[in-house]
Amino acid sequence: MKTSSPFKLKEILILLLLVSMLSGCGEDGSHPDAGESADHNEAEPEKGPHRGRLLRNGDFTLELAIFETGVPPEFRAWATKNNRPVAPEDIDLKVTLTRLGDKLDEIAFSPLGDALVGDMVVYEPHSFLVTINAVHKGSRHRWEYENFEGRTKIETAVAQALEVETLIAQAVVIEKSISVYGQVAVNLERSRKVTARFDGLIKSVFPALGEQVIKGQKLARIESNESLQVFTITAPISGVITQRNANEGEQTNGRELFTIINTDTVWAEFSVFPSDLPEVKIGAVVNITDTTSGHSLSGKISQINLYAEADQSVKVRVVLDNQNQRLLPGRHLSAKIIVGQHHAELAVKRSGLQPFRDFTVVYALIGEEYEVRMLELGLQAGEWAEVLGGLDAGTRYVSENSYVIKADIEKSGASHDH
């Protein structure tokens, strides 16, 4: 019998786990806690004249809304009894928001015009269990409802099978870099052109073109035209004979007889354009990738040319060790030049970022539940994004394959109800 490949087995496992996950959902495949309330078939909540949710208890009605026109989001409330307005100062109102992880926001209210206004900002996400306690002339009224958005629950085994990865949000040093492209070039400081000290007749030539020679090795014997004495030319460095313009019986005539190149070190030459050049300094770290082999290495800028190329770019050079001869002159390179460092008090992986409504978010993980965290972002460079607001340090968030969480939340129809 033919055995399934590991890849096929993994696909089958993921499918079975997804079926298991969906079996705990409603008939439409949605999670009970992913939307506005536990019952997705529940009718839309009744709205009042201020577009808030109407909460009724006998002849007493409270309208509760999140107001955010010209102000940060805040709760406002209006009450009626027997369909007649109740003066705000006659009501003692408290609202408790229970957020994911059992974090409580206790909101007290005070009169403002014809409304009661909460004493704290209702920060995003507006995803919580809402508990309302109101007292009017000795009568107590209590309501509770779910207002969940951007939230879903996925079993740990399913998340692992879908390769969802998480990290703890914390301080990070973000490296600012410039992307550049270039080539491996011969290190001209390790190249020699060999000539005869005195012109004469070439009596013999020893190395062939392309042959490896070592420093001090005999290259040719020359008979001087003046003294008729024979002298020997030797290799000034170890390397490869890349040019040989010497043959037995020829006159030297002052020409270059041999070129020797040593590629134990090479240059990585990169083109930097004028807009980026002021940030590039000698000694800057350069992280380099050989685009052919994918091999990665790093070095530091040792030289910045004093002149511009025809396209107005300026070449910068990095000396690289090449004793293993993996870097062939002419090979194409890509690189990032590190031009600065920024200490971010809080940062997340850019791979974890997703769009949600008008926000950029990550998904916080608490237990087996995931929920959006709307971010205020600062510097984004390399693999990191600085977080200026919207996420607490120490929060575990989805760093890889966050699209899985986004898809499940979108499937569950999470709403944004004010």
Secondary structure, 3 states (H helix, E strand, C coil): CCCCCHHHHHHHHHHHHHHHHHHCCCCCCCCCCCCCCCCCCCCCCCECCCCCEEEEECCEEEEEEEECCCCCCEEEEEEEECCEECCHHHEEEEEEEEECCCEEEEEEEEEECCEEEECCCCCCCCCEEEEEEEEECCEEEEEEEEECCCEEECCHHHHHHCCCEEEECEEEEEEEEEEEEEEEEECHHHEEEECCCCCEEEEEECCCCCCEECCCCEEEEEEECCCCCEEEEECCCCEEEEEECCCCCCECCCCCCEEEECCCEEEEEEEECCCCHHHCCCCCEEEEEECCCCCEEEEEEEEECCCCCCCCCEEEEEEEECCCCCCCCCCEEEEEEEEEEEEEEEEEEHHHCEEECCEEEEEEEECCEEEEEECEEEEEECCEEEEEECCCCCCEEEEECCHHHHHHHHHHCCCCCC
